[in-house]
Amino acid sequence: MLLREIIDIIESVAPRGQQEAWDNSGLQVGDSSREISSVLLTVDVSEQVVREAIKEGCELIISHHPLLFHGLKHLTGSTPQERCVALAVKHDIAIYSAHTSLDNALHGVSGKMAEKIGISEYKILVPQADNCRVGLGVIGELPAAMPLQAWLEHVREVFGATYVRYTTGRTELIRRVALCGGAGAEFMQEAIAAGADTYLSADMKYHEMQAAAGQIVAVDIDHWISEQFTREIFAEMLQDKLPVRFAQSDASPVHVA
């Protein structure tokens, strides 16, 4: 397939026009008119991931997090981003990223998280410009209420979480769930206002969790782990069109002793 055809498929679900103003989703490296026969899917673009693409003969890397957020002023190999770009250009590997464009899709990052934990019907938590199908986070209900400890263990098992940090809330039974992939602590109040029993996200700070305590069960997990299923979303889009594989070198940079 032509790279531009692959981009069209991705952007039919995650249009670049719905990304946040500060973001840089889209084609990072490469020519959209080139032919692609194999794709490597990843959350992050690292030197290890680019080298894996070279080894496996993948001409395209599709990532969730953009390799480039700001323009490069030089290409000397002095930063990981520069080295990734140089490697990709040298070996003719294209890189495309769908970040908040995918975060803002109803059936995007947060929607996939909801489906994984057993919520089949959900809606956007924080709509973008009054569009109920575009926005950050989702909210829905579990098939049946779960005791708090069972809910926390369910989260750990579904996500393979290395840690689960949480606060107690106003109830010990969890049914109505709000969640947001990645760093979503800023939407805690929206989750509380929507009547959620729990709010699941990543990168929550101490004072953010302190403010939530007693109002909602705030559950914090690793950022990468919360967004790992983006690779499945990309695979579902493309697996009937051409060979795709998950990057084996893609993993959270955070380790817990």
C-alpha beads as a LAMMPS data file, in Angstrom:
LAMMPS data file: protein, C-alpha beads

257 atoms
256 bonds

1 atom types
1 bond types

-500.0 500.0 xlo xhi
-500.0 500.0 ylo yhi
-500.0 500.0 zlo zhi

Masses

1 110.0

Atoms # bond

1 1 1 0.000 0.000 0.000
2 1 1 1.015 3.591 -0.434
3 1 1 1.867 5.332 2.824
4 1 1 -0.763 7.995 2.097
5 1 1 -3.414 5.237 1.905
6 1 1 -2.368 3.933 5.332
7 1 1 -2.521 7.473 6.710
8 1 1 -6.029 7.889 5.277
9 1 1 -7.161 4.746 7.124
10 1 1 -5.738 5.962 10.437
11 1 1 -7.119 9.458 10.007
12 1 1 -10.592 8.153 9.182
13 1 1 -10.647 7.169 12.892
14 1 1 -8.250 9.772 14.298
15 1 1 -8.266 12.917 12.118
16 1 1 -5.335 15.233 12.699
17 1 1 -7.800 18.097 12.930
18 1 1 -9.077 16.812 16.276
19 1 1 -5.666 16.750 17.990
20 1 1 -4.861 19.232 20.754
21 1 1 -3.302 22.540 19.668
22 1 1 0.047 21.751 21.344
23 1 1 0.389 18.319 19.755
24 1 1 2.277 17.055 16.687
25 1 1 0.379 14.029 15.376
26 1 1 0.961 13.088 11.742
27 1 1 3.791 12.034 9.461
28 1 1 7.076 12.581 11.316
29 1 1 9.558 11.124 8.834
30 1 1 9.142 9.894 5.264
31 1 1 7.450 10.371 1.904
32 1 1 3.696 9.732 1.789
33 1 1 3.935 8.513 -1.825
34 1 1 6.175 5.531 -1.021
35 1 1 5.080 1.890 -0.980
36 1 1 4.768 0.124 2.379
37 1 1 4.715 -3.657 2.763
38 1 1 5.231 -4.138 6.523
39 1 1 4.471 -2.038 9.628
40 1 1 5.866 -1.940 13.172
41 1 1 3.447 -0.709 15.871
42 1 1 4.649 0.982 19.048
43 1 1 3.660 3.376 21.817
44 1 1 7.028 5.164 21.808
45 1 1 9.659 5.640 19.116
46 1 1 13.073 4.825 20.563
47 1 1 16.408 3.913 19.004
48 1 1 15.681 0.281 19.918
49 1 1 12.345 0.418 18.110
50 1 1 13.885 1.934 14.968
51 1 1 16.621 -0.721 14.992
52 1 1 13.931 -3.394 15.380
53 1 1 12.147 -1.996 12.310
54 1 1 15.422 -2.203 10.389
55 1 1 16.012 -5.786 11.514
56 1 1 12.467 -6.936 10.707
57 1 1 12.281 -5.150 7.356
58 1 1 9.425 -2.844 8.333
59 1 1 9.296 0.291 6.178
60 1 1 6.876 2.110 8.501
61 1 1 6.691 2.696 12.241
62 1 1 3.318 3.798 13.606
63 1 1 3.473 5.196 17.126
64 1 1 1.113 6.747 19.642
65 1 1 3.581 9.260 21.109
66 1 1 5.157 11.523 18.474
67 1 1 8.887 11.276 18.004
68 1 1 9.007 15.032 17.390
69 1 1 7.075 17.600 19.400
70 1 1 9.227 20.561 18.375
71 1 1 11.310 21.281 15.307
72 1 1 14.890 20.038 15.233
73 1 1 17.501 22.805 14.975
74 1 1 20.310 20.423 14.054
75 1 1 20.885 16.739 13.329
76 1 1 24.124 15.847 15.059
77 1 1 23.092 12.719 16.936
78 1 1 23.329 14.483 20.279
79 1 1 19.798 13.531 21.401
80 1 1 17.754 10.312 21.151
81 1 1 15.297 12.090 18.828
82 1 1 18.066 13.162 16.479
83 1 1 19.516 9.658 16.413
84 1 1 16.095 8.148 15.694
85 1 1 15.504 10.531 12.792
86 1 1 18.979 9.883 11.375
87 1 1 18.527 6.106 11.623
88 1 1 15.086 6.247 10.037
89 1 1 16.255 8.433 7.143
90 1 1 19.383 6.334 6.558
91 1 1 17.332 3.135 6.336
92 1 1 14.364 4.686 4.524
93 1 1 11.877 4.055 7.340
94 1 1 8.810 6.276 7.632
95 1 1 7.352 7.251 11.010
96 1 1 3.744 8.272 11.620
97 1 1 2.223 9.188 15.012
98 1 1 -1.401 9.450 16.160
99 1 1 -1.337 11.008 19.616
100 1 1 -4.149 13.255 20.860
101 1 1 -5.883 12.734 17.523
102 1 1 -6.423 9.164 18.769
103 1 1 -6.916 10.216 22.405
104 1 1 -9.828 12.411 21.279
105 1 1 -11.597 9.641 19.339
106 1 1 -14.579 8.005 21.065
107 1 1 -13.252 4.532 20.249
108 1 1 -9.651 5.581 20.678
109 1 1 -7.238 5.199 23.579
110 1 1 -9.662 5.638 26.486
111 1 1 -12.430 3.719 24.743
112 1 1 -10.119 0.745 24.251
113 1 1 -9.192 0.883 27.957
114 1 1 -12.891 0.833 28.848
115 1 1 -13.529 -2.176 26.610
116 1 1 -10.596 -4.038 28.153
117 1 1 -12.020 -3.658 31.663
118 1 1 -15.472 -4.806 30.539
119 1 1 -17.367 -1.600 29.729
120 1 1 -19.120 -2.041 26.386
121 1 1 -21.065 1.240 26.303
122 1 1 -19.383 4.508 27.169
123 1 1 -19.382 8.190 26.252
124 1 1 -16.818 10.980 26.120
125 1 1 -15.968 12.412 29.536
126 1 1 -14.722 15.837 28.381
127 1 1 -16.231 16.655 24.956
128 1 1 -14.334 18.825 22.484
129 1 1 -16.403 21.793 21.213
130 1 1 -19.718 20.206 22.264
131 1 1 -19.074 17.194 20.012
132 1 1 -20.143 14.129 22.002
133 1 1 -18.009 11.830 19.819
134 1 1 -14.768 13.798 20.160
135 1 1 -12.948 14.553 23.411
136 1 1 -10.738 13.213 26.173
137 1 1 -11.549 10.365 28.541
138 1 1 -14.668 8.217 28.659
139 1 1 -17.230 7.191 31.256
140 1 1 -19.460 4.121 31.488
141 1 1 -20.605 1.339 33.808
142 1 1 -19.285 -2.095 34.642
143 1 1 -21.742 -4.979 34.104
144 1 1 -21.972 -5.357 37.896
145 1 1 -20.638 -3.457 40.906
146 1 1 -17.280 -4.607 42.278
147 1 1 -15.864 -4.230 45.797
148 1 1 -12.957 -1.788 45.874
149 1 1 -10.210 -4.386 46.350
150 1 1 -11.642 -6.558 43.573
151 1 1 -11.717 -3.509 41.283
152 1 1 -8.089 -2.696 42.011
153 1 1 -7.036 -6.288 41.332
154 1 1 -9.073 -6.250 38.108
155 1 1 -7.169 -3.148 36.966
156 1 1 -3.849 -4.776 37.862
157 1 1 -4.671 -7.942 35.922
158 1 1 -6.154 -6.305 32.811
159 1 1 -3.298 -3.852 32.361
160 1 1 -0.480 -5.972 33.743
161 1 1 0.217 -2.990 35.979
162 1 1 3.526 -2.855 37.807
163 1 1 1.850 -0.701 40.454
164 1 1 -1.628 0.580 41.330
165 1 1 -1.847 3.730 43.479
166 1 1 -5.266 4.747 44.714
167 1 1 -7.323 6.856 47.088
168 1 1 -10.455 5.849 48.929
169 1 1 -13.653 7.470 47.711
170 1 1 -17.220 7.986 48.818
171 1 1 -18.112 4.325 48.231
172 1 1 -16.505 0.902 48.564
173 1 1 -18.492 -0.423 45.583
174 1 1 -17.309 0.405 42.054
175 1 1 -19.804 0.498 39.178
176 1 1 -19.579 3.831 37.332
177 1 1 -16.085 4.221 35.889
178 1 1 -14.368 7.224 34.315
179 1 1 -10.939 6.853 32.772
180 1 1 -8.415 8.571 30.552
181 1 1 -5.321 7.107 28.925
182 1 1 -2.054 8.836 29.707
183 1 1 -1.730 11.845 32.002
184 1 1 -5.373 12.660 32.745
185 1 1 -5.402 13.906 36.337
186 1 1 -6.634 17.319 35.164
187 1 1 -10.040 15.772 34.435
188 1 1 -10.618 14.448 37.952
189 1 1 -13.296 17.050 38.691
190 1 1 -15.180 16.183 35.506
191 1 1 -15.199 12.536 36.630
192 1 1 -16.517 13.529 40.062
193 1 1 -19.177 15.804 38.532
194 1 1 -20.279 12.951 36.246
195 1 1 -20.943 10.741 39.267
196 1 1 -18.110 8.287 38.711
197 1 1 -17.209 5.966 41.577
198 1 1 -13.632 5.739 40.320
199 1 1 -11.299 7.552 37.947
200 1 1 -8.468 5.615 36.291
201 1 1 -5.564 7.422 34.662
202 1 1 -1.781 7.894 34.915
203 1 1 0.822 10.335 36.215
204 1 1 -1.293 11.564 39.136
205 1 1 0.557 13.821 41.577
206 1 1 0.261 13.590 45.331
207 1 1 -1.790 16.769 45.740
208 1 1 -4.118 15.786 42.901
209 1 1 -4.855 12.510 44.650
210 1 1 -5.109 14.253 48.006
211 1 1 -7.792 16.573 46.597
212 1 1 -9.734 13.597 45.216
213 1 1 -9.660 11.522 48.410
214 1 1 -13.096 10.974 49.890
215 1 1 -14.827 12.104 46.704
216 1 1 -13.782 9.419 44.235
217 1 1 -11.499 6.378 44.065
218 1 1 -8.631 7.851 42.054
219 1 1 -6.542 5.054 40.521
220 1 1 -3.100 5.796 39.094
221 1 1 -1.099 3.420 36.888
222 1 1 1.997 3.740 34.699
223 1 1 1.598 6.049 31.668
224 1 1 2.864 3.564 29.074
225 1 1 0.822 0.745 30.575
226 1 1 -2.355 2.829 30.366
227 1 1 -1.759 3.397 26.632
228 1 1 -0.333 0.028 25.585
229 1 1 -3.519 -0.967 23.766
230 1 1 -3.063 1.790 21.162
231 1 1 -1.035 -0.817 19.280
232 1 1 -4.138 -3.006 19.121
233 1 1 -6.166 -0.112 17.742
234 1 1 -3.637 0.394 14.936
235 1 1 -3.528 -3.356 14.291
236 1 1 -7.320 -3.542 14.000
237 1 1 -7.219 -0.763 11.405
238 1 1 -4.526 -2.321 9.243
239 1 1 -4.158 -6.066 9.807
240 1 1 -6.446 -6.971 6.891
241 1 1 -4.479 -4.697 4.572
242 1 1 -0.819 -5.623 5.188
243 1 1 1.438 -7.361 7.725
244 1 1 1.731 -5.596 11.087
245 1 1 3.703 -6.497 14.190
246 1 1 4.070 -5.109 17.710
247 1 1 7.501 -3.745 18.591
248 1 1 9.039 -6.152 21.080
249 1 1 11.451 -3.457 22.271
250 1 1 8.585 -1.103 23.155
251 1 1 8.015 -0.983 26.919
252 1 1 7.581 1.423 29.783
253 1 1 10.823 3.169 30.731
254 1 1 9.643 3.122 34.350
255 1 1 10.666 0.150 36.519
256 1 1 9.523 -0.599 40.050
257 1 1 11.962 -2.230 42.475

Bonds

1 1 1 2
2 1 2 3
3 1 3 4
4 1 4 5
5 1 5 6
6 1 6 7
7 1 7 8
8 1 8 9
9 1 9 10
10 1 10 11
11 1 11 12
12 1 12 13
13 1 13 14
14 1 14 15
15 1 15 16
16 1 16 17
17 1 17 18
18 1 18 19
19 1 19 20
20 1 20 21
21 1 21 22
22 1 22 23
23 1 23 24
24 1 24 25
25 1 25 26
26 1 26 27
27 1 27 28
28 1 28 29
29 1 29 30
30 1 30 31
31 1 31 32
32 1 32 33
33 1 33 34
34 1 34 35
35 1 35 36
36 1 36 37
37 1 37 38
38 1 38 39
39 1 39 40
40 1 40 41
41 1 41 42
42 1 42 43
43 1 43 44
44 1 44 45
45 1 45 46
46 1 46 47
47 1 47 48
48 1 48 49
49 1 49 50
50 1 50 51
51 1 51 52
52 1 52 53
53 1 53 54
54 1 54 55
55 1 55 56
56 1 56 57
57 1 57 58
58 1 58 59
59 1 59 60
60 1 60 61
61 1 61 62
62 1 62 63
63 1 63 64
64 1 64 65
65 1 65 66
66 1 66 67
67 1 67 68
68 1 68 69
69 1 69 70
70 1 70 71
71 1 71 72
72 1 72 73
73 1 73 74
74 1 74 75
75 1 75 76
76 1 76 77
77 1 77 78
78 1 78 79
79 1 79 80
80 1 80 81
81 1 81 82
82 1 82 83
83 1 83 84
84 1 84 85
85 1 85 86
86 1 86 87
87 1 87 88
88 1 88 89
89 1 89 90
90 1 90 91
91 1 91 92
92 1 92 93
93 1 93 94
94 1 94 95
95 1 95 96
96 1 96 97
97 1 97 98
98 1 98 99
99 1 99 100
100 1 100 101
101 1 101 102
102 1 102 103
103 1 103 104
104 1 104 105
105 1 105 106
106 1 106 107
107 1 107 108
108 1 108 109
109 1 109 110
110 1 110 111
111 1 111 112
112 1 112 113
113 1 113 114
114 1 114 115
115 1 115 116
116 1 116 117
117 1 117 118
118 1 118 119
119 1 119 120
120 1 120 121
121 1 121 122
122 1 122 123
123 1 123 124
124 1 124 125
125 1 125 126
126 1 126 127
127 1 127 128
128 1 128 129
129 1 129 130
130 1 130 131
131 1 131 132
132 1 132 133
133 1 133 134
134 1 134 135
135 1 135 136
136 1 136 137
137 1 137 138
138 1 138 139
139 1 139 140
140 1 140 141
141 1 141 142
142 1 142 143
143 1 143 144
144 1 144 145
145 1 145 146
146 1 146 147
147 1 147 148
148 1 148 149
149 1 149 150
150 1 150 151
151 1 151 152
152 1 152 153
153 1 153 154
154 1 154 155
155 1 155 156
156 1 156 157
157 1 157 158
158 1 158 159
159 1 159 160
160 1 160 161
161 1 161 162
162 1 162 163
163 1 163 164
164 1 164 165
165 1 165 166
166 1 166 167
167 1 167 168
168 1 168 169
169 1 169 170
170 1 170 171
171 1 171 172
172 1 172 173
173 1 173 174
174 1 174 175
175 1 175 176
176 1 176 177
177 1 177 178
178 1 178 179
179 1 179 180
180 1 180 181
181 1 181 182
182 1 182 183
183 1 183 184
184 1 184 185
185 1 185 186
186 1 186 187
187 1 187 188
188 1 188 189
189 1 189 190
190 1 190 191
191 1 191 192
192 1 192 193
193 1 193 194
194 1 194 195
195 1 195 196
196 1 196 197
197 1 197 198
198 1 198 199
199 1 199 200
200 1 200 201
201 1 201 202
202 1 202 203
203 1 203 204
204 1 204 205
205 1 205 206
206 1 206 207
207 1 207 208
208 1 208 209
209 1 209 210
210 1 210 211
211 1 211 212
212 1 212 213
213 1 213 214
214 1 214 215
215 1 215 216
216 1 216 217
217 1 217 218
218 1 218 219
219 1 219 220
220 1 220 221
221 1 221 222
222 1 222 223
223 1 223 224
224 1 224 225
225 1 225 226
226 1 226 227
227 1 227 228
228 1 228 229
229 1 229 230
230 1 230 231
231 1 231 232
232 1 232 233
233 1 233 234
234 1 234 235
235 1 235 236
236 1 236 237
237 1 237 238
238 1 238 239
239 1 239 240
240 1 240 241
241 1 241 242
242 1 242 243
243 1 243 244
244 1 244 245
245 1 245 246
246 1 246 247
247 1 247 248
248 1 248 249
249 1 249 250
250 1 250 251
251 1 251 252
252 1 252 253
253 1 253 254
254 1 254 255
255 1 255 256
256 1 256 257
